Amino acid sequence: MLTVGLAGCSDGDDKKAGQSKDGRDKASESQTVRAAYRRTAEADTARMTLTTKAAAAGESVTARGDGVMDLEEGDSRMTLTAQGQKIEQRVLDGVVYQKAPAEQRSQLRLPPDKTWMKIDLARLDSSGSGSSGADGQVSDPAESFEYAKGVTDRDVTKVGTDTIDGARTTHYRVKADVEALAEGDPARAKALREQLGTSSLPLDMWLDDQGRLRQQTVRLTLRPESGDAPKQSRTVTSTTTLKFSDFGTEADVEAPAAEDTVDVTGKVAQATKSPGTA
């Protein structure tokens, strides 16, 4: 073995010392990246921007959001811009509320006195539907943030340094383990693996000097359900970039008044399953 040969050379101690230092550096980088979710959540709140570009069946949609997030609870509020329309969105306890334009509410045949649409993400997932909503996509920023929970010691690569919104950051390329993202739910882990076609997600993460996440980019290819050949054209590729700034900013999130809200989870699930729908 090469390491044995080096040990017998006169400069073997220096070589081994260098290897040990590299090992420590690699371990330190891995620990830093694995701690990123916790360190970021400890900041409690932050301003965020979210950009998602999705493509399916030859068509593409770009959604951009700007708002704030409760990093510990995952609740958020933001204004989304997609397909030329602005949509006010709030996410509270895993439920998405969207105040879409009147034209979109009319297309869904919603009561004219209901200005807010309610989409229960847990029910949407259990129905086998994706995260498509009235605007073409329901974007829960907490889901992207939580990808950082699944980072393991494997495949942590330091890319370099960058300045993100005035903050000095270190850029890492890592992988998030699907099993960890499923949080002990075997059925969810299986569904994720089938959709993604892989057991891990590639992530690019930019961490500031305090180890907090400043920017994260994830690229996904979501495939149709196995054995469903007619849906091959419905394979969705997406790139989502999440950015945080102004840690500690005010980020209270409240659900809209019940009398102004209508549950459209069922309509969204049905629309997603309809033939020809991306």
PEVENSUL-V238719 format. One record per backbone hydrogen bond with DSSP energy under -0.5 kcal/mol. CO is the residue of the C=O (numbers start at 1). NH is the residue of the N-H. E is the energy in kcal/mol with one decimal. If there is no record, write none. Layout:
co->CO nh->NH e->E
co->CO nh->NH e->E
This chain:
co->1 nh->5 e->-1.8
co->2 nh->6 e->-2.3
co->3 nh->7 e->-1.8
co->4 nh->8 e->-1.0
co->5 nh->8 e->-0.6
co->6 nh->9 e->-1.5
co->9 nh->12 e->-1.5
co->11 nh->15 e->-1.8
co->12 nh->16 e->-2.8
co->13 nh->17 e->-2.2
co->14 nh->18 e->-2.1
co->15 nh->19 e->-2.4
co->16 nh->20 e->-2.5
co->17 nh->21 e->-2.2
co->18 nh->22 e->-2.3
co->19 nh->23 e->-2.3
co->20 nh->24 e->-2.6
co->21 nh->25 e->-2.8
co->22 nh->26 e->-2.5
co->23 nh->27 e->-2.3
co->24 nh->28 e->-2.8
co->25 nh->29 e->-2.5
co->26 nh->30 e->-2.3
co->27 nh->31 e->-2.4
co->28 nh->32 e->-2.3
co->29 nh->33 e->-2.3
co->30 nh->34 e->-2.5
co->31 nh->35 e->-1.7
co->33 nh->36 e->-1.2
co->35 nh->39 e->-2.8
co->36 nh->40 e->-2.3
co->37 nh->41 e->-2.7
co->38 nh->42 e->-1.9
co->40 nh->43 e->-1.6
co->41 nh->44 e->-2.1
co->43 nh->45 e->-2.4
co->44 nh->71 e->-1.9
co->44 nh->72 e->-1.0
co->45 nh->248 e->-2.5
co->46 nh->69 e->-2.4
co->47 nh->245 e->-2.2
co->48 nh->67 e->-2.4
co->49 nh->243 e->-2.5
co->50 nh->65 e->-3.2
co->51 nh->241 e->-2.7
co->52 nh->54 e->-0.6
co->52 nh->63 e->-2.9
co->53 nh->239 e->-2.1
co->54 nh->61 e->-3.0
co->55 nh->237 e->-2.4
co->56 nh->59 e->-2.4
co->59 nh->56 e->-3.0
co->61 nh->54 e->-2.9
co->62 nh->83 e->-0.7
co->63 nh->52 e->-2.8
co->64 nh->81 e->-2.9
co->65 nh->50 e->-2.3
co->66 nh->79 e->-2.2
co->67 nh->48 e->-2.9
co->68 nh->77 e->-2.0
co->69 nh->46 e->-1.6
co->69 nh->71 e->-0.9
co->70 nh->74 e->-3.0
co->75 nh->70 e->-3.1
co->76 nh->91 e->-3.0
co->77 nh->68 e->-2.3
co->78 nh->80 e->-0.6
co->78 nh->89 e->-3.0
co->79 nh->66 e->-1.4
co->80 nh->87 e->-3.2
co->81 nh->64 e->-2.3
co->82 nh->85 e->-2.4
co->85 nh->82 e->-2.6
co->87 nh->80 e->-3.5
co->88 nh->99 e->-3.1
co->89 nh->78 e->-2.6
co->90 nh->97 e->-3.3
co->91 nh->76 e->-2.0
co->92 nh->95 e->-1.5
co->94 nh->121 e->-1.4
co->95 nh->92 e->-2.5
co->96 nh->119 e->-3.0
co->97 nh->90 e->-2.5
co->98 nh->100 e->-0.9
co->98 nh->117 e->-3.0
co->99 nh->88 e->-1.4
co->101 nh->105 e->-1.9
co->102 nh->106 e->-2.3
co->103 nh->107 e->-1.9
co->104 nh->108 e->-1.5
co->105 nh->110 e->-2.3
co->106 nh->109 e->-1.4
co->111 nh->114 e->-2.0
co->113 nh->115 e->-0.7
co->116 nh->262 e->-2.1
co->117 nh->98 e->-2.5
co->118 nh->264 e->-2.6
co->118 nh->265 e->-0.6
co->119 nh->96 e->-2.9
co->119 nh->121 e->-0.8
co->120 nh->124 e->-2.1
co->121 nh->125 e->-2.6
co->122 nh->126 e->-2.1
co->123 nh->127 e->-1.1
co->124 nh->129 e->-1.5
co->125 nh->128 e->-1.5
co->131 nh->138 e->-3.5
co->133 nh->136 e->-1.9
co->137 nh->139 e->-0.7
co->138 nh->140 e->-0.8
co->139 nh->141 e->-0.8
co->140 nh->143 e->-1.4
co->140 nh->144 e->-0.9
co->141 nh->145 e->-2.2
co->142 nh->146 e->-2.3
co->143 nh->147 e->-0.5
co->144 nh->147 e->-1.1
co->145 nh->148 e->-1.6
co->146 nh->149 e->-1.7
co->147 nh->150 e->-1.4
co->148 nh->151 e->-1.1
co->150 nh->177 e->-3.3
co->153 nh->156 e->-0.6
co->154 nh->175 e->-0.6
co->155 nh->157 e->-0.7
co->157 nh->159 e->-0.6
co->157 nh->173 e->-3.0
co->160 nh->171 e->-3.1
co->162 nh->164 e->-0.6
co->162 nh->169 e->-3.1
co->163 nh->165 e->-0.6
co->164 nh->167 e->-2.2
co->167 nh->164 e->-2.7
co->168 nh->209 e->-0.5
co->169 nh->162 e->-1.9
co->170 nh->172 e->-0.5
co->170 nh->207 e->-2.4
co->171 nh->159 e->-3.0
co->171 nh->160 e->-1.2
co->172 nh->174 e->-0.5
co->172 nh->205 e->-2.9
co->173 nh->157 e->-2.6
co->174 nh->203 e->-2.7
co->175 nh->152 e->-1.2
co->176 nh->201 e->-2.6
co->177 nh->181 e->-1.9
co->178 nh->182 e->-1.8
co->179 nh->184 e->-0.9
co->180 nh->183 e->-1.2
co->182 nh->185 e->-1.2
co->184 nh->186 e->-0.8
co->185 nh->189 e->-2.4
co->186 nh->190 e->-2.5
co->187 nh->191 e->-2.3
co->188 nh->192 e->-2.5
co->189 nh->193 e->-2.4
co->190 nh->194 e->-2.3
co->191 nh->195 e->-2.4
co->192 nh->196 e->-2.9
co->193 nh->197 e->-2.3
co->193 nh->198 e->-0.5
co->195 nh->223 e->-2.7
co->199 nh->178 e->-2.4
co->201 nh->176 e->-2.7
co->202 nh->219 e->-0.8
co->203 nh->174 e->-2.7
co->204 nh->217 e->-2.4
co->205 nh->172 e->-3.4
co->205 nh->207 e->-0.5
co->206 nh->214 e->-3.0
co->206 nh->215 e->-1.3
co->207 nh->170 e->-2.6
co->208 nh->211 e->-2.2
co->212 nh->208 e->-2.4
co->214 nh->244 e->-2.1
co->215 nh->206 e->-2.8
co->216 nh->242 e->-2.7
co->217 nh->204 e->-2.3
co->218 nh->240 e->-2.6
co->220 nh->238 e->-2.6
co->221 nh->223 e->-0.6
co->222 nh->236 e->-2.5
co->225 nh->228 e->-1.6
co->227 nh->229 e->-0.8
co->228 nh->231 e->-1.9
co->229 nh->232 e->-2.1
co->231 nh->234 e->-2.4
co->232 nh->235 e->-1.5
co->233 nh->57 e->-0.9
co->236 nh->222 e->-3.5
co->237 nh->55 e->-2.6
co->238 nh->220 e->-2.8
co->239 nh->53 e->-2.4
co->240 nh->218 e->-2.2
co->241 nh->51 e->-2.3
co->242 nh->216 e->-2.2
co->243 nh->49 e->-1.7
co->245 nh->47 e->-2.8
co->246 nh->249 e->-1.5
co->257 nh->260 e->-1.8
co->258 nh->261 e->-1.6
co->260 nh->115 e->-0.8
co->260 nh->116 e->-2.6
co->262 nh->118 e->-2.6
co->262 nh->264 e->-0.6
co->264 nh->268 e->-2.7
co->265 nh->269 e->-2.5
co->266 nh->270 e->-2.4
co->267 nh->271 e->-2.6
co->268 nh->272 e->-2.2
co->269 nh->273 e->-1.4
co->270 nh->274 e->-1.0
co->274 nh->277 e->-1.8
